[in-house]
Amino acid sequence: MNVFLWVLQAVLTAVFGLAGIMHATQPKEKLRPMAPWVEDFTLTQIRLIGAVELLGALGLILPAVTGIAPILTPLAATGLAITMLGAAVTHIRRKEPTAIAVNVVLLALAAVIAWGRFGPYAF
């Protein structure tokens, strides 16, 4: 199970890291074709969402790898799960079922990491 959690952490780090970099650096016009939800948010809000995603991604791996404050790993997973809950609400409001499904899957994976790292497979 520990190996499974590490794999999940690596996968979610890649997903949220890439999304975070994209949301934090790309202009709104470039994001619009891939992420139509950006219409509902200001550029500052989009940048903040990207920063949250990027910090969450780093929090999934760095504390665990370095051994410095490893409690931050399940906290980061919890934060990303909450972020995906907010994203799902946005997509529900916009009637975007495919995006909702992606959010639910990412939320579930982050919740599994939080459960495992807070509980029986803590560092």
Secondary structure, DSSP 8 states (H G I E B T S, - for coil): -HHHHHHHHHHHHHHHHHHHHHHHHS-HHHHTTT-GGGGGS-HHHHHHHHHHHHHHHHHHHHHHHH-SSTTHHHHHHHHHHHHHHHHHHHHHHTT-HHHHHHHHHHHHHHHHHHHHHHTTT--
